[in-house]
Amino acid sequence: MKIEITDHRKVFEIQKEFSAMFPFLKLDFFGKPHTAKGASPKKEVVNANQTIGDCRTIHTKGTLEFTPHITVSDLEREFADTYGVTVRVFFKSGDKWLETSSDMMSLEKHNATAAEKNSSIKTGYCKL
């Protein structure tokens, strides 16, 4: 999977591409890095209409290539190290988006787990 990263692209464009690949996951962009053991503060979420250039420190353009097997941690690190932007992956839980806490789990696994949980929520049936 490939996502083009340039200063002129809007945040929502990248979010849309990511969500097309992983419909039960969301990629949020932040103005500052989060602490190692804390959740990312909502006040630092970048407006989706901003350009990537407005919220990053490394202005390298390129193509971020990854597979569904990449871990959340590795994807977030790649965005930070290569493109100077802080991102966090969230998963859908009912009508809410929750920040992933299992950063060593793959995107594919997070998406499948969220899909299953959301299916259970809709039917009122939960596996124990």
Phi, psi and omega in degrees: 000144185229139174230123178283132180242115174219158181299334186272350179285144178278149179303316183299331179294317179290320177299319181296316178298316181297314181293333176294327179280324184226085188296342180256012177237155179224143179251117176252146180254140184235149180286335180222153176295151176269164179287158186303322185243022181234161176285156179285131181292134182299330181293344180267358179294132181280139177300133184296342178274353177287158175275158176300324180301332180286342188233021180228159184255340177247118187258046176275132174263153181174192180242120176275115179251135179204163177252166176298345182274356179294143178282159177303315180301314181294321178295313180298320179294320180297316176300316182290311186287321184270323187243358175066032180232139179267121176234156174224145178262133177241155177239151182279132176223097185067239179258014181242158173247124181246141179290137179295142177247347178259076185294345180268000177274147181288159175300318180302315181292316177301315181296316180295319179296316179295320178299316180296315180296320180291327175295319179294322180295317181295323182271349183079008181249126178238133175285138177252000000 
